[in-house]
Amino acid sequence: MGLLYRRRRPLRNAAMLAGAGVLAYQAGKRQAQETEYDQDPYEPSGAEPSGGGMADQLERLKALLDQGAISEEEYRAAKQQVLSR
């Protein structure tokens, strides 16, 4: 009987599994959108909301200087401003 036995309604079962997958996908997508809107886009997502410590700011300035985004004079002025705080 094993070879003659056919599963009943294989398309229906596959469609039900696919429908459940679609619902789970949409629920996850909706959840991601809700958490995205909860975050303030102007606040950095780092551990420190104030923008980091002095060492972090100096590292960022050095990286900008190395990339060529700021000049040597701008780097010195910004570094002096960070150190004077």
Backbone as a ProteinNet text record, in pm:
[ID]
protein_1_A
[PRIMARY]
MGLLYRRRRPLRNAAMLAGAGVLAYQAGKRQAQETEYDQDPYEPSGAEPSGGGMADQLERLKALLDQGAISEEEYRAAKQQVLSR
[TERTIARY]
81.3	0	86.4	211.1	299.1	320.9	334.5	357.5	230	118.1	-7.7	-67.3	-15.1	-70.4	-23.5	-114.5	-83.2	-126.8	-48.6	-88.4	-211.3	-298.3	-418.9	-395.8	-435.7	-432.8	-292.5	-195.1	-59.8	-50	-125.8	-120.7	-180.6	-287.3	-349.7	-252.5	-184.6	-90.3	26.6	75.3	185.5	140	18.1	-34.2	-51.8	-92.4	-109	26.4	127.9	261.1	315.4	294.2	341	268.6	138.4	60.8	109.4	142.2	193.7	329	411.1	541	526.5	431.2	407	360.8	272.3	224	336.6	423.3	536.3	632.3	656.4	744.6	687.8	560	497.2	495.9	474.1	475.1	614.4	717.8	854.2	889.2	844.5	869.8	799.6	676.9	601.1	669.3	718.5	787.6	914.3	987.7	1110	1079	969.6	932	892.4	822.7	780.7	900.6	999.9	1116.8	1200.6	1196.1	1270	1212.9	1080.2	1017.6	1034.7	1061.1	1078.4	1210	1308.6	1439.8	1442.3	1514.1	1531.6	1640	1608.2	1708.9	1824	1807.1	1911.9	2002.5	1967.5	2049	2136.1	2264.4	2349.9	2309.7	2328.4	2284.8	2393	2498.4	2606.7	2566.4	2657.3	2628.9	2617.3	2694.4	2691	2615.1	2500.7	2423.7	2490.7	2591.3	2656	2757.8	2779.7	2871.6	3004.6	3020.2	3143.2	3235.5	3342.9	3440	3540.9	3635.8	3738.6	3822.6	3856.9	3939.6	3865.8	3735.6	3657.4	3653.3	3635.6	3630.4	3764.8	3873.7	4005.4	4032.5	3986.3	4003	3925.8	3803	3723.8	3791.2	3844.3	3913.5	4035.2	4110.4	4229	4189.6	4079	4032	3991.2	3924.9	3887.5	4010.6	4113.2	4237	4304	4308.8	4370.8	4296.3	4163.9	4083.4	4092.1	4140.6	4149.8	4024.1	3933.3	3808.1	3829.4	3930.9	3963	4111.6	4146.2	4286.8	4360.4	4490.2	4573.8	4535.3	4506.5	4469.3	4334.9	4239	4107.6	4121.8	4209.1	4232.8	4289.4	4389.1	4449.9	4348.1	4266.3	4166.6	4062.1	4014.8	3914.7	3973.8	4098.9	4166.8	4182.2	4220.7	4236	4101.7	3994.3	3861.9	3819.5	3847.4	3813.5	3894.1	4022.8	4108.7	4078.2	4020.8	3992.9	3864.2	3786.5	3660.1	3682
-118.4	0	125.8	112.5	226.8	294.3	219.7	278.9	336.5	281.5	327.8	443.9	465.2	571.1	707.2	795.6	933.3	1027.3	1129.4	1231.1	1302	1331.6	1400.6	1550.3	1616	1761.9	1821.4	1780.8	1833.9	1983	2029.7	2171.8	2258.1	2209.5	2285.7	2300.8	2192.7	2198.1	2291.8	2287.3	2375.8	2521.6	2545.8	2682.4	2733.8	2648.4	2690.5	2724.7	2645.2	2673.5	2804.3	2826.3	2949	3070.1	3055.7	3166	3200.3	3099.2	3124.7	3194.4	3156.9	3221.6	3367.9	3397.1	3535.7	3618.7	3564	3636.9	3664.1	3567.4	3587.5	3692.3	3690.2	3788.5	3929.1	3944.8	4076.5	4127.6	4038.9	4080.3	4127.1	4057.8	4099.1	4231.3	4249.2	4374.5	4491.5	4469.3	4573	4607.9	4507.4	4530	4612.5	4584.6	4658.6	4804.3	4829.5	4966.5	5042.5	4977	5043.1	5081.9	4994.7	5028	5134.4	5138.2	5240.7	5378.4	5388.6	5517.3	5561.3	5467.8	5501.3	5572.6	5556.2	5615.7	5758	5843.2	5981	5985.1	6031.6	6027.8	6125.3	6223.3	6321.5	6287.1	6183.2	6141.7	6024.2	6029.2	5916.5	5791.1	5677.4	5551.8	5488.1	5559.9	5506.5	5493.8	5443.2	5422.8	5555.6	5654.1	5784.4	5883	5935.4	6025.6	6160.8	6197.6	6327.9	6330.9	6219.3	6219.2	6155.1	6097.7	6029.3	6114.1	6053.5	6122.4	6197	6255.7	6335.6	6249.5	6130	6041.9	6003.5	5976.6	5942.3	6058.8	6178.5	6296	6319.4	6300.9	6317.8	6212.1	6088.5	5982.8	6014.1	6065.8	6102.9	6214.5	6313.3	6423.1	6372.7	6282.7	6227.2	6147.6	6073.1	5997	6091	6200.8	6298.5	6360.2	6387.4	6442.3	6341.8	6215.6	6112	6090.1	6107.2	6089.8	6210.1	6321.2	6441.8	6525.8	6495	6569.7	6707.6	6718.9	6848.2	6875.9	7003.9	7041.6	7034.5	7049.3	7045.5	7158.1	7277.2	7391.3	7367.3	7310.6	7279.8	7174.5	7077.5	6972.2	7031.3	7118.2	7178.4	7261.7	7339.5	7424	7338.3	7233.5	7147.1	7070.5	7028.5	6957.1	7048.2	7172.1	7267.8	7291.5	7298.6	7320.5	7200.7	7080.1	6961.3	6956	6987.8	6981	7092	7202.6	7313.6	7293.4	7195.7	7172.7	7117.1
0	0	0	38.2	45.6	-88.4	-195	-325.4	-385.1	-352	-408.3	-329.5	-210.6	-125.7	-173.9	-193.3	-232.3	-121.4	-105.1	-6.9	-57.7	30.6	-8.3	-1.2	-101.5	-110.9	-90.7	-170.3	-150.7	-184.9	-281.9	-317.1	-207.7	-147.4	-39.4	77.9	111.9	223.5	192.8	71.3	32.6	34.9	-10.4	-10.8	131.8	222	361.7	424	394.8	446.7	389.2	261.1	197.9	255.5	278.6	337.8	476.4	555	689.5	682.4	585.6	568.8	530.6	444.1	402.7	521.7	602.1	719.7	818.8	839	930.5	875.5	746.7	683.6	698.3	671.5	680.4	824.1	921.1	1060.5	1102	1057.9	1089.1	1023.5	902.1	830.1	899.7	942.8	1013.3	1145.9	1216	1343.2	1321.3	1214.6	1185.9	1154.6	1083.8	1052.2	1177.6	1269	1392.5	1477.1	1487.6	1568	1498.8	1366.2	1292.6	1321.8	1333.8	1359.7	1504.7	1594.4	1735.3	1761.6	1674.5	1695	1643.7	1713.8	1671	1564.6	1442	1335.9	1358.2	1446.1	1467.4	1584.7	1658.1	1771.9	1729.7	1757.7	1719	1795	1732.5	1793	1879.2	1910.5	1992.1	2137.8	2218.4	2359.4	2433.5	2390.2	2455.7	2368.1	2415.3	2331.6	2309.8	2389.7	2375.9	2262.1	2193.2	2080.7	2112.3	2228.9	2262.6	2345.3	2387.1	2469.3	2385.6	2454.8	2389.6	2295.4	2339.1	2255.7	2127.4	2137.9	2019.1	1921.2	1972.5	1885.5	1816.7	1891.1	1830.6	1723.3	1748.6	1649.6	1522.3	1538.1	1421.4	1342.2	1414.5	1346.7	1269.7	1330.9	1265.5	1140.8	1151.4	1035.5	922.4	956.4	854.3	788.8	869.9	815.8	722.3	763.1	680.7	549.2	551.7	430.8	338.8	391.6	311.1	314.7	408.2	417.2	479.5	565.5	626	607.5	613.5	595.7	728.9	723.3	844.4	940	886.1	970.4	1038.1	963.7	1021.8	1131.4	1107.2	1205.9	1334.9	1321.8	1441.3	1519	1447.6	1514.3	1586.7	1520.5	1582.4	1700.3	1686	1793.8	1915.6	1891.5	2001.4	2070.2	1991.3	2049	2135.1	2089.4	2167.3	2296.3	2288	2405.2	2507.4	2461.5	2553.4	2632.9	2599.3	2671.7	2806.2
[MASK]
+++++++++++++++++++++++++++++++++++++++++++++++++++++++++++++++++++++++++++++++++++++

